Amino acid sequence: MGCAVAITLAPYSVKAAYLKDGLDACASAVVSDLASSNGAPLNYSMSEDSRASNSRLRVRETIHLDVLDPQSQEILARADCVVDSRARVKKVVSVPLDEPDAAIRAVSQ
């Protein structure tokens, strides 16, 4: 029985997206939300540390984001984003600016 289940699930795990795909999807969703509320188009970039992961996404993954002003490095917004294993954004939740940085939120939950 265990062998049959593993063989049945194999095709699904092969199609799982990478963490960097989930990061891109979340960043794009957050930027789109900010742009629509500000009325101006926005762009985004990620630190090299964030883009480096070659690990596969799990069924449900939460990605913590901090949006920084490119000149001042001031935090403009914080968000937590939930993606599925195919890097499809399921939910974006605004986080208050007085909450800890994304790196701290990621290890404290």
C-alpha positions as a Python dict, from the first residue, in 0.01 Angstrom:
ca = {
    (1, 'M'): (0, 0, 0),
    (2, 'G'): (275, 249, 90),
    (3, 'C'): (450, 184, -242),
    (4, 'A'): (132, 243, -442),
    (5, 'V'): (68, 572, -265),
    (6, 'A'): (423, 692, -332),
    (7, 'I'): (394, 608, -700),
    (8, 'T'): (55, 778, -722),
    (9, 'L'): (185, 1099, -561),
    (10, 'A'): (509, 1119, -760),
    (11, 'P'): (367, 1312, -1058),
    (12, 'Y'): (231, 1583, -826),
    (13, 'S'): (561, 1645, -651),
    (14, 'V'): (742, 1667, -984),
    (15, 'K'): (516, 1957, -1086),
    (16, 'A'): (583, 2157, -769),
    (17, 'A'): (727, 2501, -838),
    (18, 'Y'): (1042, 2636, -679),
    (19, 'L'): (1048, 2874, -385),
    (20, 'K'): (1187, 3150, -607),
    (21, 'D'): (872, 3115, -825),
    (22, 'G'): (657, 3163, -515),
    (23, 'L'): (862, 3468, -416),
    (24, 'D'): (815, 3620, -761),
    (25, 'A'): (439, 3553, -754),
    (26, 'C'): (399, 3702, -406),
    (27, 'A'): (613, 4007, -480),
    (28, 'S'): (418, 4070, -799),
    (29, 'A'): (85, 4040, -614),
    (30, 'V'): (193, 4276, -336),
    (31, 'V'): (328, 4531, -585),
    (32, 'S'): (3, 4512, -783),
    (33, 'D'): (-200, 4575, -466),
    (34, 'L'): (17, 4873, -372),
    (35, 'A'): (10, 5015, -726),
    (36, 'S'): (-368, 4996, -744),
    (37, 'S'): (-406, 5173, -408),
    (38, 'N'): (-144, 5440, -497),
    (39, 'G'): (-259, 5482, -856),
    (40, 'A'): (96, 5454, -986),
    (41, 'P'): (275, 5159, -1144),
    (42, 'L'): (540, 5003, -921),
    (43, 'N'): (824, 4764, -982),
    (44, 'Y'): (1002, 4525, -747),
    (45, 'S'): (1336, 4362, -692),
    (46, 'M'): (1449, 4099, -445),
    (47, 'S'): (1766, 4045, -251),
    (48, 'E'): (1996, 3777, -389),
    (49, 'D'): (1947, 3577, -68),
    (50, 'S'): (1575, 3553, -141),
    (51, 'R'): (1621, 3443, -501),
    (52, 'A'): (1881, 3176, -424),
    (53, 'S'): (1653, 2898, -302),
    (54, 'N'): (1618, 2598, -530),
    (55, 'S'): (1387, 2414, -292),
    (56, 'R'): (1041, 2307, -407),
    (57, 'L'): (726, 2465, -269),
    (58, 'R'): (514, 2261, -33),
    (59, 'V'): (137, 2229, -67),
    (60, 'R'): (96, 2555, 128),
    (61, 'E'): (381, 2798, 183),
    (62, 'T'): (374, 3133, 362),
    (63, 'I'): (617, 3395, 233),
    (64, 'H'): (688, 3705, 442),
    (65, 'L'): (761, 4028, 255),
    (66, 'D'): (881, 4376, 346),
    (67, 'V'): (840, 4648, 81),
    (68, 'L'): (1126, 4899, 89),
    (69, 'D'): (1167, 5241, -68),
    (70, 'P'): (1462, 5195, -308),
    (71, 'Q'): (1626, 5526, -213),
    (72, 'S'): (1569, 5559, 161),
    (73, 'Q'): (1534, 5186, 241),
    (74, 'E'): (1235, 5284, 456),
    (75, 'I'): (976, 5009, 498),
    (76, 'L'): (662, 5115, 310),
    (77, 'A'): (454, 4801, 364),
    (78, 'R'): (467, 4451, 508),
    (79, 'A'): (272, 4150, 386),
    (80, 'D'): (243, 3776, 435),
    (81, 'C'): (156, 3581, 123),
    (82, 'V'): (28, 3224, 92),
    (83, 'V'): (109, 3026, -224),
    (84, 'D'): (36, 2670, -327),
    (85, 'S'): (285, 2417, -465),
    (86, 'R'): (249, 2565, -815),
    (87, 'A'): (335, 2918, -697),
    (88, 'R'): (-24, 3039, -730),
    (89, 'V'): (-103, 3315, -481),
    (90, 'K'): (-391, 3209, -257),
    (91, 'K'): (-395, 3499, -11),
    (92, 'V'): (-209, 3823, 65),
    (93, 'V'): (-243, 3965, 416),
    (94, 'S'): (-125, 4316, 503),
    (95, 'V'): (91, 4324, 814),
    (96, 'P'): (112, 4637, 1033),
    (97, 'L'): (433, 4838, 990),
    (98, 'D'): (515, 4801, 1361),
    (99, 'E'): (540, 4421, 1329),
    (100, 'P'): (888, 4260, 1308),
    (101, 'D'): (1083, 4237, 981),
    (102, 'A'): (1004, 3957, 736),
    (103, 'A'): (1315, 3761, 836),
    (104, 'I'): (1202, 3759, 1198),
    (105, 'R'): (838, 3679, 1114),
    (106, 'A'): (956, 3381, 908),
    (107, 'V'): (1128, 3211, 1200),
    (108, 'S'): (884, 3310, 1474),
    (109, 'Q'): (576, 3142, 1331),
}
